[in-house]
Amino acid sequence: MALSPVFAVMPLIAGAALSYVFCGSDANEGNCGWAALPWAMFLTIPLAGLMFIAGLVILIVSLVKKSD
């Protein structure tokens, strides 16, 4: 649950770092494949939301079981 925000923005961080390292500071989606990586956030943000909700449900269930 705590790592879901990191999972959501990982393509942005990786794309920015790798495009700067391999393609230079003037990289864009047209001339560097790594610069197109942040578009993967269309998939990782909803998945991170589901991971967060699942973790929250598991946390609530475990707290209810512990209180019994």
C-alpha positions in Angstrom: 0.0 0.0 0.0 2.8 2.4 0.8 4.6 1.7 -2.4 1.7 2.3 -4.7 2.5 6.1 -5.2 6.0 5.1 -6.2 4.7 2.6 -8.6 2.4 5.2 -10.1 5.1 7.7 -11.0 8.0 5.3 -11.7 7.6 5.7 -15.5 8.0 9.4 -15.2 11.1 9.1 -13.0 12.7 6.4 -15.1 11.8 8.2 -18.4 13.3 11.5 -17.2 16.5 9.9 -15.9 17.1 7.5 -18.8 16.2 9.9 -21.5 18.7 12.4 -20.1 21.4 9.8 -19.8 21.0 8.1 -23.2 19.5 10.9 -25.4 20.7 14.2 -23.9 18.8 17.1 -22.5 16.9 17.9 -25.8 15.1 14.5 -25.9 11.4 14.2 -26.8 9.1 11.4 -27.7 10.0 11.7 -31.4 13.8 11.2 -31.1 14.2 9.1 -28.0 12.3 6.0 -27.0 13.0 6.6 -23.3 11.3 9.9 -23.4 8.1 8.2 -24.4 8.1 6.1 -21.2 6.0 8.5 -19.1 3.0 7.6 -21.4 3.0 4.3 -19.5 1.5 6.3 -16.5 -1.8 5.8 -18.2 -1.5 2.2 -17.0 0.5 2.5 -13.8 -1.7 5.1 -12.1 -4.9 3.1 -12.3 -3.0 -0.1 -11.2 -1.5 1.8 -8.3 -4.9 2.9 -7.3 -6.1 -0.7 -7.3 -3.0 -1.7 -5.3 -3.8 1.0 -2.7 -7.4 0.1 -2.4 -6.5 -3.6 -2.0 -3.9 -2.8 0.6 -6.4 -0.6 2.5 -9.0 -3.4 2.5 -6.5 -5.9 3.7 -5.4 -3.5 6.5 -9.0 -2.9 7.6 -9.7 -6.7 7.6 -6.6 -7.4 9.6 -7.5 -4.7 12.2 -11.0 -6.0 12.5 -9.7 -9.6 13.0 -7.2 -8.4 15.6 -9.8 -6.6 17.6 -11.9 -9.7 18.0 
